[in-house]
Amino acid sequence: MAIDFTPRPYQDLICKFIQDNPRCAVWAGMGLGKTISTASILEDLALVDDIYPVLIVSPKRVALTTWPGEYRKWSHLKNIQVMPICGALRERQAALRVKVPVYTTNFEQLPWLVEHFGDKWPFKVVVVDEATKLKGFRLRQGTQRAKALARVAHTKVKRIVLLTGTPTPNGLLDLWGQMWFVDKGARLGRTFDQFKQRWFRPADNGFGVTALPRAQAEIQAALRDVCITIDAADWFDLKAPIVNHIMCELPPKAAAIYKDMEKRMFIDLEGEQIEALNAAAKTMKCLQIANGAAYLEDGKSWKGIHDEKLDALEEIVEEAGGMPVLVAYHFKSDLARLLARFPQARQLGSDPQIIADWNAGRIPMLLAHPASAGHGLNLQDGSNILAFFSVNWNLEEHLQIIERIGPTRQMQAGHNRPAFIHFIMARGTVDEMILERLQTKRSVQDILLDAMKEKGYR
């Protein structure tokens, strides 16, 4: 069911800023409404201007699921068709044959897309979601993706909107490549070398450069009219966490495996006088598949099925912009896959040095099972970001791990920053049932019985 959009004051600001600035950047963190604000103002602009078709460029998972899902979610956008241009050549060509107002694509497809259209580039508006992927642009060098977009950005595109929560993940040098797409170097320098000469000097160790003391203030002043920054601390009650649901779509093969396992689970539960522990236990195999791997019959070895949640977590890490991330997992297979994808991560254990290193900012990702992150554990100095790679039925453990970096702990430690809680969910799976339990405190039995009725197993 579509939801009516009632914008918060800061989302009104984003909308007005995009409306008033045809070429601009919006810097706002995950969960602060960049996507819905941008989509809403584009629809408003379409009433008075010829802006369609729009092209949205983003990481692949976001192009395939997040943007189309956002349009389906809101009542004022649900009738606008969105077509992803992703996948194999045949799939991309088929997508372009469908005439819709909004297209999405991933950064890797930009060189092909620009080459495909040549001088007949059709997209009047381009939205770049995760604009830091353009930071490597240079006039004579740089990444192929950014160079491809540069060929049309100032000659074929009427409006361009850059979206990111972390414009400078590695320092001020990251800004020039992004902002060239806004003003062609008018504010920060026509070339990257001019930018460096104006605001940087050689580093003392002889490697790279260091920003001059005046650089931050002067660069901010230069960009003020084309960039808007939304700081969550200015708009949210820091006594409550900012919660973000990140929905993943299971690939067709994984979805088929999941449906088969779900059917068997409900058949096992049908007709039984189910108790909470037994009912929860029977959902574990479905939960494993939703996470991306399932244990085999021996109960020890496991097999990978999909990487959708790992990809989603990677995007959270990118948007965190260097801020460490606490990750809650449930199964040992989750832990093994997380360590394989993120070798810089550490597992929370009994070693007090790990906690000390985390709170000192020396660990970029800490992997914690909620059962190991209970009362008295202080993790709030290390970060204000918690991502649930997996959820489980245990409400007490769930609340305890949130509290490790939660609003109360942040304030007690003197950190004037909100706590961000990201739930990585597989759409249409037991993930959603478990989250309902955690949010409403309904019994496991009632939730599963209701789900059995909805899915036609009762």
C-alpha positions as CSV (number, residue, x, y, z in Angstrom):
1,M,0.0,0.0,0.0
2,A,1.4,3.4,-1.0
3,I,2.2,6.0,1.7
4,D,1.3,9.6,1.6
5,F,4.3,11.8,1.7
6,T,4.3,14.5,4.3
7,P,7.8,16.1,4.1
8,R,9.7,17.1,7.1
9,P,11.0,20.7,7.2
10,Y,14.5,19.7,6.1
11,Q,13.0,17.8,3.2
12,D,11.1,20.9,2.1
13,L,14.5,22.7,2.2
14,I,16.0,20.0,-0.1
15,C,13.1,20.3,-2.5
16,K,13.2,24.0,-2.7
17,F,17.0,24.0,-3.1
18,I,16.8,21.5,-6.1
19,Q,14.0,23.5,-7.6
20,D,16.0,26.8,-7.4
21,N,19.3,25.3,-8.5
22,P,19.3,23.4,-11.8
23,R,22.9,22.2,-11.1
24,C,23.5,21.4,-7.4
25,A,24.7,18.9,-4.7
26,V,22.7,17.7,-1.8
27,W,24.8,16.4,1.1
28,A,22.6,14.4,3.5
29,G,23.2,11.1,5.3
30,M,21.4,7.8,4.7
31,G,17.8,7.8,6.0
32,L,17.5,11.6,5.8
33,G,15.2,11.6,2.7
34,K,17.5,12.5,-0.2
35,T,15.8,10.0,-2.5
36,I,12.1,10.8,-1.8
37,S,12.8,14.6,-1.7
38,T,14.6,14.4,-5.1
39,A,11.9,12.2,-6.7
40,S,9.1,14.5,-5.3
41,I,10.6,17.7,-6.6
42,L,11.2,16.2,-10.1
43,E,7.5,15.3,-10.3
44,D,6.6,18.9,-9.3
45,L,9.0,20.3,-11.9
46,A,7.5,18.0,-14.5
47,L,4.2,19.9,-14.1
48,V,5.8,23.2,-15.3
49,D,8.8,22.0,-17.4
50,D,9.8,19.3,-19.9
51,I,12.2,17.3,-17.7
52,Y,11.5,13.7,-18.6
53,P,13.1,11.3,-19.3
54,V,15.2,11.4,-16.1
55,L,18.3,9.2,-15.6
56,I,19.3,8.2,-12.1
57,V,22.9,6.9,-11.8
58,S,23.7,4.9,-8.7
59,P,25.3,1.7,-7.4
60,K,23.8,-1.3,-9.0
61,R,21.7,-2.6,-6.1
62,V,20.3,0.9,-5.5
63,A,19.4,1.2,-9.3
64,L,17.7,-2.1,-9.3
65,T,15.7,-2.0,-6.1
66,T,16.0,1.2,-4.0
67,W,14.8,3.8,-6.5
68,P,12.1,1.7,-8.1
69,G,10.9,0.7,-4.6
70,E,10.8,4.3,-3.5
71,Y,8.6,5.3,-6.4
72,R,6.2,2.4,-5.5
73,K,6.2,3.3,-1.9
74,W,4.7,6.8,-2.0
75,S,1.2,7.5,-3.2
76,H,2.1,10.6,-5.3
77,L,4.8,8.7,-7.2
78,K,3.4,5.2,-7.5
79,N,2.0,5.8,-11.0
80,I,5.4,6.9,-12.4
81,Q,7.1,4.0,-14.1
82,V,10.8,3.3,-13.4
83,M,13.0,1.2,-15.6
84,P,16.5,-0.1,-14.6
85,I,19.1,-0.2,-17.3
86,C,21.3,-2.9,-15.8
87,G,22.6,-6.3,-16.6
88,A,23.6,-7.9,-19.8
89,L,23.6,-6.1,-23.1
90,R,20.3,-7.7,-24.2
91,E,18.7,-6.6,-21.0
92,R,19.9,-3.0,-21.3
93,Q,18.7,-2.8,-24.9
94,A,15.3,-4.2,-24.0
95,A,15.0,-1.7,-21.1
96,L,15.6,1.3,-23.4
97,R,12.9,0.1,-25.7
98,V,10.4,0.7,-22.9
99,K,9.4,4.4,-22.8
100,V,9.0,5.5,-19.2
101,P,9.6,8.8,-17.4
102,V,12.5,7.5,-15.1
103,Y,15.4,5.3,-15.9
104,T,18.0,4.0,-13.4
105,T,21.4,2.6,-14.2
106,N,24.6,1.8,-12.4
107,F,27.9,3.7,-12.8
108,E,29.5,0.8,-14.7
109,Q,27.0,1.3,-17.6
110,L,27.8,5.0,-18.2
111,P,30.4,4.5,-20.9
112,W,28.1,2.1,-22.8
113,L,25.1,4.4,-22.4
114,V,26.9,7.5,-23.6
115,E,28.3,5.6,-26.6
116,H,24.9,4.0,-27.3
117,F,23.1,7.3,-27.7
118,G,26.0,9.4,-29.1
119,D,24.7,12.9,-30.1
120,K,21.1,11.8,-29.4
121,W,21.4,11.7,-25.6
122,P,17.8,11.8,-24.4
123,F,18.0,12.4,-20.7
124,K,17.3,16.0,-19.8
125,V,17.9,15.5,-16.1
126,V,20.6,13.3,-14.4
127,V,20.6,12.5,-10.7
128,V,23.8,11.0,-9.4
129,D,23.2,9.0,-6.2
130,E,26.5,8.4,-4.4
131,A,28.2,11.2,-6.2
132,T,31.6,10.5,-4.6
133,K,32.0,7.8,-7.3
134,L,32.7,10.8,-9.6
135,K,35.6,12.1,-7.4
136,G,38.2,10.6,-9.7
137,F,37.3,12.8,-12.7
138,R,40.1,14.7,-14.3
139,L,40.0,16.6,-17.6
140,R,42.7,14.4,-19.2
141,Q,42.8,11.4,-16.9
142,G,40.4,9.9,-14.3
143,T,37.9,7.1,-14.3
144,Q,36.1,6.0,-17.5
145,R,32.7,6.2,-15.8
146,A,33.2,9.9,-14.9
147,K,34.7,10.8,-18.3
148,A,31.7,9.3,-20.0
149,L,29.3,11.3,-18.0
150,A,31.4,14.4,-18.6
151,R,30.9,14.2,-22.3
152,V,27.2,15.1,-21.9
153,A,27.0,16.7,-18.5
154,H,27.3,20.3,-19.7
155,T,26.1,20.0,-23.3
156,K,23.1,17.7,-23.2
157,V,21.8,17.8,-19.6
158,K,19.5,20.6,-18.4
159,R,19.6,19.7,-14.7
160,I,22.1,17.6,-12.7
161,V,21.7,16.7,-9.0
162,L,24.5,15.1,-7.0
163,L,23.4,13.2,-3.9
164,T,25.8,11.9,-1.2
165,G,26.0,11.7,2.6
166,T,29.8,11.9,2.5
167,P,31.2,14.3,0.0
168,T,34.8,14.2,1.3
169,P,35.4,10.6,2.6
170,N,39.2,11.0,2.1
171,G,39.5,14.8,2.5
172,L,38.9,18.0,0.5
173,L,40.7,16.7,-2.6
174,D,37.6,14.5,-3.3
175,L,35.5,17.6,-4.0
176,W,36.9,18.8,-7.3
177,G,35.9,15.9,-9.5
178,Q,32.3,15.9,-8.2
179,M,31.8,19.6,-8.3
180,W,33.1,19.9,-11.9
181,F,29.8,18.3,-13.0
182,V,27.9,21.2,-11.3
183,D,29.8,24.2,-12.6
184,K,32.6,23.0,-14.9
185,G,35.3,24.2,-12.5
186,A,34.0,27.7,-12.0
187,R,34.2,27.7,-8.2
188,L,37.0,25.3,-7.4
189,G,39.3,25.8,-10.4
190,R,39.1,25.0,-14.1
191,T,41.6,22.1,-13.6
192,F,42.4,19.8,-10.7
193,D,46.0,21.3,-10.6
194,Q,44.5,24.8,-10.2
195,F,42.4,23.4,-7.3
196,K,45.5,21.9,-5.6
197,Q,47.7,25.0,-6.1
198,R,45.1,27.3,-4.6
199,W,44.3,25.3,-1.4
200,F,47.0,22.7,-0.8
201,R,50.7,22.4,-0.2
202,P,53.1,19.4,-0.4
203,A,52.8,17.2,2.7
204,D,55.7,17.3,5.2
205,N,56.5,13.6,4.6
206,G,56.9,14.2,0.8
207,F,53.9,12.1,-0.2
208,G,50.8,13.8,-1.4
209,V,49.5,17.2,-0.3
210,T,48.0,18.8,2.9
211,A,45.1,21.3,2.9
212,L,46.1,24.8,3.9
213,P,44.5,26.1,7.1
214,R,42.2,28.4,5.2
215,A,41.1,25.7,2.7
216,Q,38.0,24.4,4.5
217,A,36.4,27.7,5.1
218,E,37.1,29.1,1.7
219,I,36.0,26.0,-0.2
220,Q,32.8,25.9,1.8
221,A,32.1,29.6,1.0
222,A,32.8,29.0,-2.7
223,L,30.3,26.1,-2.8
224,R,27.6,27.5,-0.5
225,D,25.2,28.6,-3.3
226,V,25.2,25.2,-5.1
227,C,25.4,22.8,-2.2
228,I,23.1,22.1,0.7
229,T,24.1,20.2,3.8
230,I,21.6,18.4,6.0
231,D,23.0,17.6,9.5
232,A,20.8,15.1,11.3
233,A,21.8,16.7,14.7
234,D,20.1,19.9,13.6
235,W,16.7,18.3,12.9
236,F,16.3,15.2,15.0
237,D,15.7,14.6,18.7
238,L,18.9,13.0,19.7
239,K,17.0,10.9,22.3
240,A,15.7,8.7,19.6
241,P,17.7,6.7,17.0
242,I,17.3,7.3,13.2
243,V,16.1,4.0,11.8
244,N,16.5,3.1,8.1
245,H,15.1,0.0,6.4
246,I,17.3,-1.2,3.5
247,M,15.3,-3.6,1.4
248,C,17.1,-6.3,-0.7
249,E,15.4,-8.3,-3.5
250,L,16.4,-11.9,-3.6
251,P,17.7,-13.0,-7.0
252,P,15.3,-15.4,-8.8
253,K,17.2,-18.6,-7.9
254,A,17.5,-17.6,-4.3
255,A,13.9,-16.6,-4.2
256,A,12.8,-20.0,-5.5
257,I,15.0,-21.8,-2.8
258,Y,13.5,-19.5,-0.2
259,K,9.9,-20.2,-1.3
260,D,10.4,-23.9,-1.1
261,M,11.9,-23.7,2.3
262,E,9.2,-21.4,3.5
263,K,6.5,-23.8,2.3
264,R,8.1,-26.6,4.2
265,M,8.4,-24.5,7.3
266,F,4.7,-23.6,7.3
267,I,3.7,-27.2,6.6
268,D,5.8,-28.3,9.7
269,L,4.0,-25.7,11.8
270,E,0.5,-26.4,10.5
271,G,-1.7,-28.2,13.0
272,E,0.9,-28.1,15.8
273,Q,0.5,-26.4,19.2
274,I,3.5,-24.3,18.5
275,E,5.5,-22.8,21.2
276,A,7.7,-19.7,20.9
277,L,11.0,-21.5,20.9
278,N,9.9,-24.2,18.5
279,A,8.2,-21.8,16.1
280,A,11.3,-19.5,16.1
281,A,13.6,-22.5,15.6
282,K,11.7,-23.6,12.5
283,T,12.3,-20.2,10.8
284,M,16.0,-20.4,11.1
285,K,16.6,-22.1,7.7
286,C,14.5,-19.4,6.1
287,L,16.5,-16.7,7.9
288,Q,19.8,-18.2,6.7
289,I,18.6,-18.2,3.1
290,A,17.4,-14.6,3.5
291,N,20.9,-13.7,4.7
292,G,22.6,-15.4,1.8
293,A,23.8,-18.8,3.0
294,A,22.2,-22.0,4.4
295,Y,23.6,-24.8,6.5
296,L,23.7,-28.3,5.0
297,E,22.3,-31.4,6.5
298,D,25.4,-32.0,8.7
299,G,24.7,-28.8,10.5
300,K,28.3,-27.7,10.2
301,S,29.1,-26.8,6.6
302,W,27.1,-24.2,4.7
303,K,26.6,-23.1,1.1
304,G,26.4,-19.5,-0.2
305,I,23.3,-18.6,-2.1
306,H,23.4,-14.8,-2.8
307,D,25.3,-11.7,-1.8
308,E,22.5,-9.1,-1.8
309,K,23.0,-8.2,1.9
310,L,26.7,-8.0,1.6
311,D,26.3,-5.5,-1.3
312,A,23.9,-3.5,0.8
313,L,26.3,-3.4,3.8
314,E,29.1,-2.2,1.4
315,E,26.9,0.8,0.5
316,I,26.3,1.6,4.1
317,V,30.1,1.5,4.7
318,E,30.7,3.8,1.7
319,E,28.1,6.3,2.9
320,A,29.5,6.2,6.4
321,G,32.5,8.0,4.9
322,G,35.1,6.6,7.2
323,M,33.0,6.4,10.4
324,P,33.3,2.9,11.8
325,V,30.3,0.6,11.6
326,L,29.1,-1.9,14.2
327,V,27.5,-4.9,12.5
328,A,25.1,-7.3,14.2
329,Y,25.1,-10.9,12.8
330,H,23.4,-14.1,13.8
331,F,24.9,-17.2,12.2
332,K,28.5,-18.3,11.9
333,S,28.1,-18.4,8.2
334,D,27.2,-14.7,8.3
335,L,30.4,-14.1,10.2
336,A,32.6,-16.0,7.8
337,R,31.0,-14.2,4.8
338,L,31.4,-10.8,6.4
339,L,35.0,-11.4,7.2
340,A,35.6,-12.6,3.6
341,R,34.0,-9.5,2.1
342,F,35.4,-7.0,4.7
343,P,38.9,-8.3,5.7
344,Q,39.4,-5.1,7.7
345,A,36.6,-6.1,10.1
346,R,37.2,-7.6,13.5
347,Q,35.0,-9.9,15.6
348,L,33.9,-8.7,19.0
349,G,35.1,-11.3,21.6
350,S,36.5,-11.4,25.1
351,D,39.7,-9.6,24.3
352,P,39.5,-6.1,26.0
353,Q,42.0,-4.7,23.5
354,I,39.5,-5.1,20.7
355,I,37.0,-2.9,22.6
356,A,39.8,-0.4,23.3
357,D,40.8,-0.3,19.6
358,W,37.2,0.1,18.5
359,N,36.5,3.0,20.9
360,A,39.8,4.6,19.7
361,G,38.6,4.5,16.1
362,R,41.2,1.9,15.0
363,I,38.7,-0.7,13.8
364,P,36.6,0.3,10.8
365,M,34.0,-2.5,11.2
366,L,33.2,-4.5,14.4
367,L,31.2,-7.7,14.0
368,A,29.1,-8.6,17.0
369,H,26.6,-11.3,17.8
370,P,23.9,-9.6,19.9
371,A,24.3,-12.3,22.6
372,S,27.9,-11.1,23.1
373,A,27.1,-7.4,23.3
374,G,25.1,-7.4,26.5
375,H,24.9,-5.2,29.6
376,G,27.8,-3.0,30.6
377,L,29.6,-3.1,27.3
378,N,30.8,0.4,26.2
379,L,31.1,0.7,22.4
380,Q,29.6,4.2,22.0
381,D,32.9,6.0,21.5
382,G,33.8,4.0,18.4
383,S,30.7,4.9,16.3
384,N,27.1,6.0,16.2
385,I,26.2,3.6,13.3
386,L,24.7,0.1,13.8
387,A,23.8,-2.2,10.9
388,F,21.8,-5.3,11.4
389,F,23.0,-7.8,8.8
390,S,20.6,-10.2,10.3
391,V,17.8,-10.0,12.8
392,N,16.5,-12.7,15.2
393,W,13.5,-13.2,17.5
394,N,15.3,-12.4,20.8
395,L,14.0,-9.0,21.8
396,E,16.3,-8.5,24.8
397,E,19.4,-9.2,22.8
398,H,18.2,-6.9,20.1
399,L,17.6,-4.0,22.4
400,Q,20.9,-4.6,24.2
401,I,23.1,-4.3,21.1
402,I,21.2,-1.1,20.0
403,E,21.9,0.4,23.4
404,R,25.7,-0.2,23.0
405,I,25.9,2.7,20.6
406,G,22.4,4.1,21.2
407,P,21.2,7.7,21.9
408,T,21.6,7.4,25.7
409,R,25.1,6.2,25.5
410,Q,26.0,8.8,22.9
411,M,24.8,11.6,25.1
412,Q,26.4,10.2,28.2
413,A,29.7,10.0,26.4
414,G,29.3,13.7,25.3
415,H,28.8,12.9,21.6
416,N,26.4,15.4,20.1
417,R,25.4,13.0,17.3
418,P,22.4,10.9,16.4
419,A,22.5,7.1,16.5
420,F,21.8,5.5,13.1
421,I,20.2,2.0,13.0
422,H,20.2,0.3,9.6
423,F,18.2,-2.9,9.1
424,I,19.2,-4.8,6.0
425,M,16.1,-6.8,5.1
426,A,15.3,-9.3,2.4
427,R,11.9,-8.3,1.0
428,G,9.1,-10.8,1.4
429,T,11.0,-13.1,3.8
430,V,11.0,-14.0,7.5
431,D,13.1,-10.8,8.1
432,E,9.9,-8.8,7.9
433,M,8.1,-11.0,10.4
434,I,11.0,-10.8,12.9
435,L,11.2,-7.1,12.6
436,E,7.5,-6.8,13.3
437,R,8.1,-8.8,16.5
438,L,10.9,-6.5,17.5
439,Q,8.9,-3.4,16.8
440,T,5.5,-4.4,18.2
441,K,6.6,-7.1,20.8
442,R,3.8,-9.3,19.4
443,S,4.3,-13.0,20.1
444,V,6.2,-15.2,17.7
445,Q,3.2,-17.6,17.4
446,D,0.7,-14.8,16.5
447,I,3.0,-13.4,13.8
448,L,3.7,-16.8,12.2
449,L,0.1,-17.8,12.3
450,D,-1.0,-14.5,10.7
451,A,1.7,-15.0,8.0
452,M,0.5,-18.6,7.4
453,K,-3.0,-17.2,6.7
454,E,-1.8,-14.4,4.4
455,K,0.3,-16.9,2.4
456,G,-2.5,-19.4,2.1
457,Y,-1.1,-22.1,4.3
458,R,-4.1,-22.1,6.7
